[in-house]
């Protein structure tokens, strides 16, 4: 429902409330305040303002640290992703190089096949030339004796007997067959030569294709590798920048914390003086016969608002800065503008605005068992009473709101005993 203010800011209010205890209350009148008390209050107000500024600066540097830390984590995540991408590209590059080696081997095979095909063509051309000469010689020798068909017919006419006719017919067929074989062999040689020439062209095309594929694959992976290297370099640069920014923010926050510690030490000294002033005021009241309430305090106060408890008094981890600190009051869930009631009769000792607690109202309700009690209403939308005004139990003193560090309307109710926060519910 709300953000819990830092412990140091709560301690800032402690001294102010202790001062209120010293300067006013239902039992100890404001008129009894001494000049020294007024001086202490002025000093306290001044230190409160300094602490408020220091807290604002610390809050801003803490936000810077948070932003720088978030940016650093983002850069680290991006670096891991870039490293993974680079590893993936390197794996792909290794595979591409292996494929390139395979392609180069196949390219060499294609080149060897091309060279062999070219040699086969040359051999075929030489053999074809020889075969052509042989065919020419064969045909010339055959036709030197005349036309083979006419010679065969004349030979058949000159046959003396059927046996001679068969013999002459066989010789004639052999001559004609020899001529046919010569022509057929020449045709086959020419066809084989053409096939070899086609194979040479195919081998050349395959070799060029493999060479182009290998070059394209290698160029693509090299481009990817370069992109991955550039991306990784950019992420490393950003990582270094965010580390430096985070270190600057951490240094600034450390400085702010040191300033805050110094101011808080000063505040503690003033607080002790204020508590001593409260003790003197109580002693004066005792001498005047006004010792306040004596007895059990359980259930002595009325509820400050009609609402339910949403966050009790006690130690817890701070939801913004993550430190373990005191939640110095009780949170009540209420609607915006809902009435806030005086838990007891008393005097309004202070009202002011805090960037953490928003609108605050301090009500000094007097001495109880010799100890001064002041209650504080935080995050109010506004007040119905003013400083120095006397109020009665159950009277409306203000209205619930969501001012300061708050994410919704509620009442953060604080009860101080001699300036120290205690669990308010022990008195309700």
C-alpha positions in Angstrom: 0.0 0.0 0.0 2.9 2.4 0.6 6.6 2.9 0.6 8.3 2.7 4.0 10.6 5.7 4.6 14.2 5.2 5.5 15.2 4.7 9.1 17.4 7.8 9.1 14.5 10.0 8.0 12.4 8.5 10.8 15.1 9.4 13.2 15.0 12.9 11.9 11.4 13.2 13.1 12.3 11.6 16.5 14.3 14.6 17.7 11.7 17.0 16.4 9.0 15.2 18.3 11.1 15.0 21.4 11.4 18.8 21.1 7.7 19.0 20.8 7.4 17.0 24.0 9.7 19.5 25.7 7.8 22.6 24.4 4.2 21.7 24.8 1.5 19.2 25.9 -1.7 18.7 27.7 0.2 18.6 31.0 3.2 20.7 30.3 2.1 24.0 28.8 3.9 25.7 25.9 4.4 28.8 28.0 6.9 26.9 30.1 9.4 26.6 27.2 12.7 28.4 27.9 14.8 30.4 25.6 17.3 27.5 25.4 14.5 25.2 24.3 13.6 27.6 21.5 17.2 27.8 20.5 17.4 24.0 20.4 14.3 23.8 18.3 15.8 26.3 15.8 18.9 24.2 15.7 16.8 21.0 15.3 14.8 22.5 12.5 18.0 23.6 10.7 19.5 20.1 11.0 16.2 18.5 9.9 16.3 20.6 6.7 19.9 19.6 6.1 19.0 15.9 6.7 16.0 16.3 4.4 18.2 17.6 1.6 20.8 15.0 2.3 18.1 12.3 2.1 16.8 13.8 -1.2 20.4 13.6 -2.6 20.8 10.1 -1.2 17.5 9.1 -2.8 18.6 10.5 -6.1 22.0 8.8 -6.0 20.3 5.6 -5.0 18.0 5.9 -8.0 21.1 6.5 -10.1 22.7 3.4 -8.7 19.5 1.4 -9.4 19.4 2.7 -13.0 23.2 2.1 -13.5 22.8 -1.4 -11.9 19.9 -2.2 -14.2 21.9 -0.9 -17.2 24.9 -3.0 -16.1 22.8 -6.1 -15.8 21.2 -5.4 -19.2 24.7 -4.9 -20.7 25.8 -8.2 -19.1 22.9 -10.0 -20.6 23.5 -8.5 -23.9 27.2 -9.4 -23.7 26.2 -13.0 -22.9 23.9 -13.0 -25.9 26.6 -11.5 -28.0 29.1 -14.1 -26.9 26.5 -16.8 -27.7 26.0 -15.3 -31.1 29.7 -15.1 -31.6 30.2 -18.7 -30.6 27.3 -19.7 -32.9 28.9 -17.8 -35.8 32.3 -19.3 -35.0 30.7 -22.8 -35.1 29.1 -21.9 -38.4 32.4 -20.5 -39.7 34.1 -23.8 -38.8 31.4 -25.8 -40.6 31.7 -23.4 -43.5 35.4 -23.8 -43.6 35.0 -27.6 -43.5 32.5 -27.3 -46.3 34.9 -25.0 -48.1 37.6 -27.7 -47.8 35.2 -30.3 -49.1 34.2 -28.0 -51.9 37.8 -27.3 -52.7 38.4 -31.1 -52.8 35.4 -31.5 -55.1 36.7 -28.6 -57.2 40.0 -30.3 -57.6 38.2 -33.5 -58.6 36.2 -31.5 -61.1 39.3 -29.8 -62.4 41.0 -33.3 -62.7 37.9 -34.6 -64.4 37.9 -31.6 -66.8 41.6 -32.2 -67.5 41.0 -35.9 -68.1 38.0 -35.1 -70.3 40.0 -32.6 -72.3 42.8 -35.2 -72.7 40.2 -37.8 -73.8 38.9 -35.4 -76.4 42.4 -34.8 -77.7 43.1 -38.5 -77.7 39.7 -39.1 -79.4 40.4 -36.4 -82.0 43.8 -38.0 -82.8 42.3 -41.5 -82.9 39.5 -40.2 -85.1 42.0 -38.7 -87.5 43.9 -42.0 -87.7 40.6 -43.9 -88.2 39.5 -41.5 -90.9 42.8 -42.1 -92.8 42.3 -45.9 -92.4 38.8 -45.7 -93.7 39.9 -43.6 -96.7 42.7 -46.2 -97.4 40.2 -49.0 -97.1 37.7 -47.4 -99.4 40.3 -46.5 -101.9 41.7 -50.0 -102.0 38.3 -51.4 -102.4 37.3 -49.1 -105.1 40.6 -49.5 -106.9 39.4 -52.8 -108.2 36.0 -51.4 -109.1 32.6 -50.9 -107.6 32.1 -53.6 -105.0 28.5 -54.2 -106.0 29.4 -54.5 -109.8 32.4 -56.7 -109.0 30.2 -59.0 -106.9 27.6 -59.3 -109.7 30.3 -60.1 -112.3 31.9 -62.6 -110.0 28.6 -64.4 -109.7 28.2 -64.5 -113.5 31.7 -66.0 -113.9 31.0 -68.8 -111.5 31.7 -72.3 -113.0 29.7 -74.3 -110.4 27.4 -73.9 -107.5 30.3 -74.3 -105.1 32.3 -71.6 -106.9 29.2 -69.4 -106.8 29.0 -69.8 -103.0 32.7 -69.1 -102.6 32.6 -66.0 -104.8 29.5 -64.7 -102.9 31.2 -65.1 -99.5 34.3 -63.1 -100.7 32.1 -60.4 -102.1 30.1 -60.2 -98.8 33.4 -59.9 -96.9 34.5 -56.9 -99.0 31.2 -55.1 -98.5 31.2 -55.9 -94.8 34.7 -54.5 -94.4 33.5 -51.3 -96.0 30.5 -51.1 -93.7 32.6 -51.7 -90.6 35.0 -48.9 -91.7 32.1 -46.5 -92.0 30.4 -47.6 -88.7 33.6 -47.4 -86.7 34.2 -43.9 -88.0 30.6 -42.9 -87.0 31.1 -44.4 -83.5 34.3 -42.5 -83.0 32.7 -39.3 -84.0 29.8 -39.8 -81.6 32.2 -40.7 -78.7 34.2 -37.6 -79.4 31.1 -35.4 -79.3 30.1 -37.0 -76.0 33.5 -36.3 -74.6 33.2 -32.7 -75.7 29.8 -32.4 -73.9 31.3 -34.0 -70.8 34.1 -31.4 -70.9 31.5 -28.5 -71.0 29.5 -30.1 -68.1 32.7 -30.5 -66.0 33.6 -26.9 -66.6 30.1 -25.7 -65.6 30.2 -27.8 -62.4 33.6 -26.6 -61.5 32.6 -22.9 -61.9 29.4 -23.6 -59.9 31.3 -25.2 -57.0 33.9 -22.5 -57.0 31.2 -19.7 -56.8 29.2 -21.6 -54.1 32.3 -22.0 -52.0 33.3 -18.3 -52.4 29.8 -17.1 -51.6 29.5 -19.3 -48.5 32.8 -18.2 -47.1 32.1 -14.5 -47.8 28.8 -14.8 -46.0 30.2 -16.4 -42.9 33.1 -13.9 -42.8 30.5 -11.1 -42.8 28.6 -12.7 -40.0 31.8 -13.1 -38.0 32.7 -9.5 -38.5 29.2 -8.4 -37.4 29.4 -10.6 -34.3 32.8 -9.1 -33.5 31.5 -5.6 -33.9 28.4 -6.3 -31.7 30.6 -7.9 -29.0 33.0 -4.9 -29.1 30.0 -2.5 -28.8 28.6 -4.5 -25.8 31.9 -4.6 -24.1 32.2 -0.8 -24.5 28.7 -0.3 -23.1 29.5 -2.7 -20.3 32.6 -0.6 -19.4 30.6 2.6 -19.6 27.8 1.3 -17.4 30.4 0.0 -14.9 32.0 3.4 -14.8 28.5 5.1 -14.4 27.6 2.7 -11.6 30.9 3.3 -9.9 30.4 7.1 -10.1 26.9 6.6 -8.7 28.1 4.4 -5.9 30.8 6.9 -5.0 28.2 9.7 -4.9 25.9 7.6 -2.8 28.8 6.8 -0.4 29.6 10.5 -0.1 25.9 11.3 0.5 25.8 8.6 3.2 28.8 10.1 4.9 27.2 13.5 4.9 24.1 12.0 6.3 25.9 10.1 9.0 27.6 13.4 10.0 24.3 15.2 10.1 22.7 12.4 12.1 25.4 12.5 14.7 24.8 16.2 15.0 21.1 15.5 15.3 21.7 12.9 18.0 23.5 15.5 20.1 20.7 18.0 19.7 18.2 15.2 20.4 19.9 14.4 23.7 19.7 18.1 24.6 16.0 18.2 23.7 15.3 15.1 25.8 17.1 16.8 28.7 14.9 19.8 28.1 11.9 17.5 28.2 13.1 16.1 31.4 13.5 19.6 32.9 9.9 20.4 31.7 8.6 17.2 33.4 10.5 18.1 36.6 9.0 21.6 36.5 5.5 20.0 36.1 6.2 17.7 39.0 7.2 20.6 41.2 4.0 22.4 40.3 2.0 19.3 41.2 1.2 18.2 37.6 2.7 14.7 37.3 0.3 13.5 34.6 -1.4 10.1 34.3 -0.2 7.3 36.5 -1.3 3.7 35.8 -1.8 1.1 33.1 -1.6 2.5 29.5 -3.2 -0.5 27.7 -6.2 0.7 25.8 -5.9 4.2 27.2 -6.0 5.9 23.8 -8.8 6.0 21.2 -8.3 4.7 17.6 -6.8 7.5 15.4 -9.0 6.5 12.4 -11.8 4.1 11.5 -9.8 1.6 9.5 -8.0 -1.7 9.7 -4.2 -2.4 10.2 -2.4 -3.0 6.9 1.2 -2.9 8.2 2.2 -3.2 11.8 5.0 -1.6 13.8 8.3 -3.5 13.7 11.5 -4.3 11.8 11.4 -5.4 8.1 13.3 -5.2 4.8 12.9 -1.8 3.2 10.9 -2.3 0.0 12.8 0.3 -2.0 16.4 0.2 -0.7 16.5 -3.3 0.6 18.0 -2.6 4.0 16.6 -4.1 7.2 15.1 -1.3 9.3 12.3 -0.2 11.6 8.8 0.6 10.4 8.2 3.1 13.1 4.4 3.2 13.2 1.2 1.4 12.3 -0.4 1.7 8.9 -4.2 1.9 8.7 -6.1 1.3 5.4 -8.6 4.2 5.0 -10.2 6.1 2.2 -8.9 9.4 0.9 -10.3 12.3 2.9 -11.4 10.1 5.8 -11.4 11.8 9.2 -8.4 11.5 11.6 -9.2 11.7 15.3 -7.3 12.8 18.4 -6.4 9.7 20.4 -6.4 11.8 23.6 -6.7 15.4 24.6 -3.6 17.4 23.9 -1.8 20.2 22.1 -0.8 20.4 18.5 2.9 20.9 18.8 3.9 21.0 15.1 2.6 20.6 11.5 4.8 20.5 8.4 5.4 18.8 5.1 8.1 16.1 4.6 9.0 14.6 1.2 8.9 11.2 2.9 6.0 11.4 5.3 4.0 14.1 3.5 1.8 16.3 5.7 2.6 15.6 9.3 0.7 16.6 12.5 2.3 16.2 16.0 -0.1 16.0 18.9 1.5 16.2 22.4 -0.8 14.3 24.7 1.2 14.9 27.9 2.8 12.8 30.7 2.0 9.2 31.3 3.8 7.4 34.1 6.4 10.2 34.1 7.1 9.9 30.3 6.0 12.4 27.7 3.9 10.9 24.8 3.5 12.5 21.4 1.6 11.0 18.5 2.1 11.8 14.8 -0.3 11.6 11.9 1.5 11.1 8.5 0.6 11.4 4.8 -2.4 13.6 5.7 -4.4 15.3 2.9 -4.7 18.3 5.2 -5.2 19.6 8.8 -8.3 20.8 10.6 -6.3 22.3 13.5 -3.2 24.5 13.8 0.0 24.6 15.9 -0.6 25.5 19.5 -4.3 24.6 19.4 -5.8 22.4 22.2 -7.9 19.5 21.0 -10.1 17.0 22.9 -10.2 13.3 22.6 -12.1 12.1 19.5 -11.9 15.6 17.8 -11.1 15.6 14.1 -7.6 16.9 13.6 -7.1 16.2 9.9 -8.0 14.0 6.9 -6.3 10.9 5.4 -4.4 11.3 2.2 -1.5 10.0 0.2 1.1 12.7 0.4 4.9 12.0 0.5 6.2 8.5 -0.1 2.9 6.8 -0.5 1.1 4.8 -3.2 -2.4 5.1 -1.8 -4.4 6.8 0.8 -3.7 5.6 4.3 -2.6 6.7 7.8 0.9 6.0 9.0 0.4 6.5 12.8 3.5 7.0 15.0 3.6 7.1 18.9 6.7 8.5 20.6 7.6 8.0 24.3 10.2 10.5 25.3 11.0 10.9 21.6 11.4 7.2 20.9 9.0 5.3 18.6 7.0 2.4 20.2 4.2 0.2 19.0 1.1 2.3 19.0 -1.2 -0.7 19.4 0.0 -1.2 23.0 -1.9 2.0 23.9 -5.1 1.4 21.9 
